[in-house]
Amino acid sequence: MAKKAATKQEKIHLNAVAELGCIACAKLGWHGSPAEIHHIKASGITGMGLRASHFHSIPLCPSHHRHGEYAYHHSPENFTYTFGTQEELLKEVQDWLARDGCPCGCIKKTGGESPNPFDMSNLFYE
């Protein structure tokens, strides 16, 4: 069965998520790493032959997504131990998108002061 093409709203959302940069790299202090989309795998969201919605996705660089020792698809256990669960990372991505609101309209602007794993200024404390 052919996959359904992403809607305009989904494409805008996926672009906004990818533009954040790799969340795993950001947690390591490397900001702005080009990212590709990883659709999370979670009970209740995915199953046999089902992929998560485009709105349940996180930004990962190729090394953290597919190719490296800590890549999710290489070793989900190492990835989760090092960076947190996919659900936790999705929540962080959603919180960051909420600061300014997601351009697709799926998350409204909160303007909150929550820590941003993608913001380099959070690395240095006075």
C-alpha positions in Angstrom: 0.0 0.0 0.0 1.4 3.4 -1.0 2.1 5.9 1.8 -0.1 9.0 1.9 1.6 12.2 0.9 2.2 14.7 3.6 -0.2 17.6 3.8 0.9 21.2 3.5 0.5 21.6 7.3 2.6 18.4 7.9 5.3 19.6 5.5 5.5 23.0 7.3 5.7 21.2 10.7 8.4 18.8 9.5 10.5 21.7 8.2 10.2 23.5 11.5 11.3 20.5 13.4 14.3 19.8 11.1 15.3 23.5 11.3 15.8 23.1 15.1 18.8 20.9 14.4 19.7 17.6 15.9 18.4 17.4 19.5 21.0 14.7 20.4 23.8 17.0 19.2 22.4 19.9 21.1 22.4 17.9 24.3 26.1 17.3 23.7 26.7 21.0 23.1 26.9 20.9 19.3 24.3 23.3 18.1 22.9 23.7 14.6 23.7 20.2 13.3 21.7 19.6 10.1 18.8 17.2 11.0 16.6 14.8 9.3 13.2 13.7 10.7 12.8 10.7 13.0 9.2 9.5 13.5 9.1 8.2 17.1 8.2 4.7 17.9 6.0 4.5 21.0 3.2 2.2 22.2 -0.2 3.5 21.4 1.2 5.6 18.5 2.9 3.0 16.2 2.5 -0.7 15.6 2.7 -3.4 13.0 3.3 -1.5 9.8 2.3 1.8 11.2 4.5 4.9 11.4 3.9 7.7 13.9 2.2 10.9 12.7 4.4 13.6 11.2 3.5 15.5 14.3 5.2 12.9 16.4 8.7 13.5 15.1 12.1 14.7 16.4 15.1 16.1 14.6 18.2 13.9 14.5 21.3 14.2 12.4 22.3 11.1 10.3 24.9 10.1 12.9 22.3 10.0 15.7 19.5 8.7 13.5 21.0 5.9 11.4 24.8 5.7 11.2 26.6 6.2 14.6 27.3 3.9 17.6 24.6 5.9 19.4 22.2 6.1 16.5 18.6 5.3 17.3 18.3 2.7 14.4 21.7 1.2 15.3 21.1 0.7 19.0 17.8 2.1 20.5 19.1 1.1 24.0 22.3 3.1 23.7 20.4 6.0 22.3 17.7 6.0 25.0 20.3 5.6 27.8 22.3 8.5 26.5 19.7 11.0 25.3 16.4 10.0 26.9 13.3 8.3 25.6 11.7 9.3 22.3 8.7 10.5 24.2 10.9 12.7 26.4 12.7 14.1 23.4 9.4 14.8 21.6 8.2 16.7 24.7 11.3 18.8 24.6 10.9 19.5 20.8 7.2 20.5 21.4 8.2 22.8 24.3 10.8 24.5 22.1 8.3 24.9 19.2 5.8 26.4 21.7 8.1 29.2 22.7 7.4 30.9 19.4 4.6 28.7 18.2 4.9 26.2 15.4 4.6 27.8 12.0 2.1 25.1 10.9 -0.3 26.2 13.7 -0.3 22.8 15.6 1.3 24.4 18.7 0.4 27.8 19.9 2.9 30.3 21.2 3.5 30.2 24.9 6.6 32.4 25.0 7.7 30.3 28.1 11.1 30.5 29.7 11.7 26.8 29.7 15.3 25.7 29.1 16.0 25.3 25.4 18.3 22.4 24.5 19.0 24.1 21.2 20.1 27.5 22.6 23.8 27.8 23.0 23.4 30.4 25.7 22.2 27.7 28.1 25.7 26.1 28.1 27.3 28.8 30.1 26.1 29.9 33.6 27.2 33.0 35.4 
